[in-house]
């Protein structure tokens, strides 16, 4: 693996973790949204990642992270009986998002640390390239 491949691999990891952080922030921002139906209620969103395989060398296992998409959580939406709420349905129920704040905080910390680790990989690779160039002096 060349030094430039290391930078590419770290860049895909940073991009993936950036998406993960954005989705986590969106989930946390919508934790208090309320709806009168299950179809219109906000559902937690999570990214789906996979390992990328090099087009040039399929035997090279470490070429980066691919974002396959974003999925909505299939967890049950919490219903609350609140007949006086302005958004209550005809039966007096409101629906809350299926966002688990503890899970989202853990995702945020994990994504942030993964992003920071990839930044450190980039910084180390830059230092190694610089040291290699100084060898010729």
Number of C-alpha atoms within 10 A of each C-alpha: 8 6 13 13 13 17 20 15 19 23 19 18 22 22 16 21 26 16 17 25 22 15 20 25 15 14 22 17 11 18 17 11 11 19 19 20 16 17 10 11 18 22 22 22 18 20 18 13 16 11 13 17 16 13 9 7 9 11 9 12 11 15 20 21 21 16 18 11 10 14 12 12 15 10 11 11 19 12 16 12 13 15 14 9 13 11 16 19 16 9 10 15 19 24 24 23 24 21 23 12 13 9 10 20 14 12 19 20 12 15 21 16 13 17 22 14 15 21 17 13 17 20 13 13 17 15 12 13 13 11 11 11 10 9 7 6 5
